[in-house]
Amino acid sequence: INFTLVSILYHVIPIGHHMLRVGVLRRFIQCGLRRAAASPGRHLQTFPITKNFQGRTWSPVFIAFSIFGYSLGTSSEKQKEEKKVVKMSNPTTDELIPQSDQYFDENKYKEAYEILLDHPDRDKNVEILWRLARGHYKTAKEMDKKTEKETIIRNGFDFIKHAMDIDDTHYAVHKWYAILLDAKSELDGMWERVNQLHNVKHHMVRATECNPSDPTSWWILGCFEFGIADMSWYVLKIVQKVLKEPPTGTYEDALECFLRAETLQPMFYTTNHLWLGKCYKALKDNEKAKHHLNVAATAPVKNYDDKKCQEEALQLLKKL
């Protein structure tokens, strides 16, 4: 059964025939996944697609959050060089937080949150809580065991939810709430993930409102805007089955977010140039696209994210 026929069948089956409609919709999604996987030009490059549809273990082909496979919340190289490890026997909060941040910048995510777990003020200190959530998320991203990964994600969400209950004006709380909410909703199933898209974007926007000077908040929002704008029509159809009004996004809005992030802190994140290049390519401005992709392709490779960024930039340059 081809994709168009499945789409027609779904719309002509009476609403009362629930199970039949669900079966057709499942087939509709399968067709969409196959078409996305087979289309080198238009499927969403950043989205993982797991083929085990019958086992319901696949990640949905929606926008948003494979973008969080990249590291977020890291300091600039200059800031990293200025940080020093402090060995402490009875550390205070003001001493623990910088050390946790250094562990995080060194990609020691488990150590970054473990050092904060037993702090007596943990459950009432927002600065500790959002860092615990951040550390749990990044630790989970590197885990292979599904059950352990799920536990870490849910624990991280509990920390950030508690932080939100205490202070809903903190930009980092909104930023990591958006990230953990999407990660948790993915565990809860495809439809829950789609249902949470508006909430996820809401917290991204709130992060930029609470601290307009944080470049990573603008970068995250830009990735979301780009993902919506770059959504294939058949993926959009799938989302519309769940949401009457899917989140909106344009290449122009995404570009504005990425440019603002770069203006706030030039070269804060090499991957921002990759996404600037993607935006300009989508907007048919190939000269600017080449410029930013060249920056991303020639920047020093210091970690896994830099390596993936460089590889993608080089592939895109071949197409310009």
Steps between C-alpha positions, in 0.01 A plus 500: 500500500658831402513811715231698315250212508551452874437870554175484302384188684551663836282797410213298352466250788220618734616635835302233684723222361776575746711184476494503121609864491782427745621214280496718191674782685773260610548399137501870409787563739693199373473633146613841618804353674600303193462803278702714740776240516505468120509873426856636517393856436218576736482270799603656827872450528518529875234246591578143592259249345486156659342243271333279761156650460309191607691490828422869553859574591563758227557866563243718321607685187396833631703812533664610806720294704763293351647851502570435863743231401739791481651630825315791652576744775879481469721799558720668243860381470623815672266441792611140522864599521428737785336230714712311754420179682473556872552207734273537802428301813191696610394689191241778501240553229710779349792259474309196379318665211817618318652156540184336366511738203862409433420130505221569252730699270744208510221264389499330841125517525448238769755665728337837427173394658628251759699772675171684563275209597569500874500874554274585799333785306447292188121498501462873553785643294406566139863534389568147624177352367537612139860381494389162631244482218762602242747240622240224500396581144853503362589182689194325357595601145819297532336187646417188301274309739143609435367443853785688666475780249127537563554513877763774466278705268201478731711589803637799311149613413397475865787732595418761235127483578579569865720791393213639291268478801746709700594762239329534162698813410841332461614465139703181559201336667284565193777393261561167669131448569440514124778248440399256774129531420563388144729219612244374752209529257694294247513223761124535548427432133474668162167670558608644835810642338293672233252623761783668690646691203319822587608477865858432401510805274332710770784430741759569231346840439477568873871425534580775248260738675648436843857549377525654151880498536540122510615384154417132549135578572477679165683216328259239637199705392656546157540125459133453588391768249716343230363153571143622456583691182687202352223251575396298196132518410441135586663542843280806550198287417594258775537781754165647394329174591584578861512880510239715330751786496862379486769740627608754241850571379676658202854504365501877552412464869764230543761719332414790729553278806836367379624849405396637836685221678815570299474873565473440874811280508695451178622142449330391822414176326637377169175320422321835486687567175382166365140603562558847357629328188191279489272801529672695224500191280124459555453870420704459175782730616782266406787744554411558865425131539851413376656752737341358813539138392870563440531637853333187637709271279837653589455564873721294736347164591508464879217255570241270344260786426770694313576190294135447400464871426806496274382189313157647430643836393734330253212298355287810455785691335519231233141583404559873453 
